[in-house]
Amino acid sequence: MSESKGLTPGDKILKVNDMDMHGVTREEAVLFLLSLQDRIDLIVQHCREEYDTVVASQRGDSFHIKTHFHCETPSKGEMSFRAGDEMQRGVIPNKSRAEELATAQFNASKKEMNASESRGSFFKRRRSTHRRSKSLSRENWDDVVFSDAISKFPAYERVVLRHPGFVRPVCLFGPVADIARERLIKDFPDKFTAPLQDDGAKSGSSKCGIVRLSNIRDIMDRGKHALLDITPNAVDRLNYAQFYPIVIFLKADSKHTIKQLRHGLPKSAHKSSKKLLEQCQKLEKVWAHAFSTTIALNDAETWYRKLRDVIDQQQSGAVRKSG
């Protein structure tokens, strides 16, 4: 039918019924065309050489994507990957199947998180009396909180390599993350600060609060790094909200190392070295995809200097931004 109307192999579809098709993937274009019932008006441009090159190279759509789910048992011919991987070439599950896999994994993670929190898991932090589970849309990001929400992301996110153009927030994880945050704020108050928390007074505890994007943005606008004490799950939400935090994992390999690094702290800051090591190991196993870099805590004299250097390096580099 299309040939009788003058279409030939190599024609690039520019518009369909006044809809601009620039940046639309092949799968999205096919699904859109199949959804149309009435008259279809096309604007095309003949690009035979470009078409032949695409067919010969089998490159398909040319862009980078970031995944938000695991594909560890792919179908024949498909790539395997984990959440947080970035790819440009290869065969991956189509959008419909990807969303099914992502939804199933989200539900499983939510169930596991509920079970872990009931056992007092360290992922349970500063909880309020209200619990939310939601799919994300950018229309209401200014009101999104980062204390205890469990969030569902699209299976795929298109990304491009660019400098962010702003001072990025900093998230630290590991057995001395609390020490590092306090030292950075004390030693470099012109570069680092912690965002205010909302609703702490309502719960009767200064430790119960939520961090809003507007509070983080205020710090960025002042040209400072916002030092965030948040759960690992919130890192993915910050990335999806296009805040692109610098996420540094401070890794310890033994209880002795942790005990040595935390020696001399006030009694209120004392924590079990065994539990901190277990948390460290679980963080690396579950959330490694979220880390920008890892610093080994094998030298008590140099880790803090390395941390400052890494933050400067990450800030000056490019990141994969939503495209």
Secondary structure as the mmCIF struct_conf table of DSSP 4:
data_model
#
loop_
_struct_conf.conf_type_id
_struct_conf.id
_struct_conf.beg_label_comp_id
_struct_conf.beg_label_asym_id
_struct_conf.beg_label_seq_id
_struct_conf.end_label_comp_id
_struct_conf.end_label_asym_id
_struct_conf.end_label_seq_id
TURN_TY1_P TURN_TY1_P1 SER A 2 SER A 2
HELX_RH_3T_P HELX_RH_3T_P1 GLU A 3 LYS A 5
TURN_TY1_P TURN_TY1_P2 GLY A 6 GLY A 6
TURN_TY1_P TURN_TY1_P3 PRO A 9 GLY A 10
STRN STRN1 ASP A 11 VAL A 16
TURN_TY1_P TURN_TY1_P4 ASN A 17 ASP A 18
STRN STRN2 MET A 19 ASP A 20
TURN_TY1_P TURN_TY1_P5 HIS A 22 GLY A 23
HELX_RH_AL_P HELX_RH_AL_P1 ARG A 26 SER A 35
BEND BEND1 ASP A 38 ASP A 38
STRN STRN3 LEU A 42 HIS A 46
HELX_RH_AL_P HELX_RH_AL_P2 ARG A 48 SER A 57
TURN_TY1_P TURN_TY1_P6 GLN A 58 GLN A 58
BEND BEND2 ASP A 61 ASP A 61
STRN STRN4 HIS A 64 THR A 67
BEND BEND3 HIS A 68 PHE A 69
STRN STRN5 CYS A 71 CYS A 71
BEND BEND4 GLU A 72 THR A 73
HELX_LH_PP_P HELX_LH_PP_P1 PRO A 74 SER A 75
TURN_TY1_P TURN_TY1_P7 LYS A 76 GLY A 77
HELX_LH_PP_P HELX_LH_PP_P2 GLU A 78 SER A 80
STRN STRN6 PHE A 81 PHE A 81
TURN_TY1_P TURN_TY1_P8 ALA A 83 GLY A 84
STRN STRN7 GLU A 86 MET A 87
BEND BEND5 GLN A 88 GLY A 90
HELX_RH_AL_P HELX_RH_AL_P3 LYS A 95 SER A 118
TURN_TY1_P TURN_TY1_P9 ARG A 119 GLY A 120
TURN_TY1_P TURN_TY1_P10 PHE A 122 PHE A 123
BEND BEND6 ARG A 126 ARG A 126
BEND BEND7 THR A 129 THR A 129
STRN STRN8 SER A 133 SER A 135
HELX_RH_3T_P HELX_RH_3T_P2 ARG A 138 ASP A 143
STRN STRN9 VAL A 145 VAL A 145
BEND BEND8 SER A 147 ASP A 148
STRN STRN10 ILE A 150 LYS A 152
BEND BEND9 ALA A 155 ALA A 155
STRN STRN11 TYR A 156 ARG A 162
BEND BEND10 GLY A 165 PHE A 166
HELX_LH_PP_P HELX_LH_PP_P3 VAL A 167 PRO A 169
STRN STRN12 VAL A 170 PHE A 173
BEND BEND11 GLY A 174 GLY A 174
TURN_TY1_P TURN_TY1_P11 PRO A 175 VAL A 176
HELX_RH_AL_P HELX_RH_AL_P4 ALA A 177 ASP A 187
TURN_TY1_P TURN_TY1_P12 PRO A 189 LYS A 191
STRN STRN13 PHE A 192 THR A 193
HELX_LH_PP_P HELX_LH_PP_P4 ALA A 194 LEU A 196
STRN STRN14 ASP A 198 ASP A 198
BEND BEND12 ASP A 199 ASP A 199
HELX_RH_AL_P HELX_RH_AL_P5 GLY A 200 SER A 203
TURN_TY1_P TURN_TY1_P13 GLY A 204 GLY A 204
TURN_TY1_P TURN_TY1_P14 SER A 206 LYS A 207
STRN STRN15 ILE A 210 ILE A 210
STRN STRN16 ARG A 212 ARG A 212
HELX_RH_AL_P HELX_RH_AL_P6 LEU A 213 ASP A 221
TURN_TY1_P TURN_TY1_P15 ARG A 222 GLY A 223
STRN STRN17 HIS A 225 LEU A 228
HELX_RH_AL_P HELX_RH_AL_P7 PRO A 232 TYR A 240
TURN_TY1_P TURN_TY1_P16 ALA A 241 GLN A 242
STRN STRN18 ILE A 246 LYS A 251
HELX_RH_AL_P HELX_RH_AL_P8 LYS A 255 LEU A 261
TURN_TY1_P TURN_TY1_P17 ARG A 262 GLY A 264
HELX_RH_3T_P HELX_RH_3T_P3 LYS A 267 ALA A 269
HELX_RH_AL_P HELX_RH_AL_P9 SER A 273 TRP A 287
HELX_RH_3T_P HELX_RH_3T_P4 ALA A 288 ALA A 290
BEND BEND13 SER A 292 SER A 292
STRN STRN19 THR A 293 ALA A 296
TURN_TY1_P TURN_TY1_P18 ALA A 300 THR A 302
HELX_RH_AL_P HELX_RH_AL_P10 TRP A 303 SER A 316
BEND BEND14 GLY A 317 GLY A 317
STRN STRN20 VAL A 319 SER A 322
#
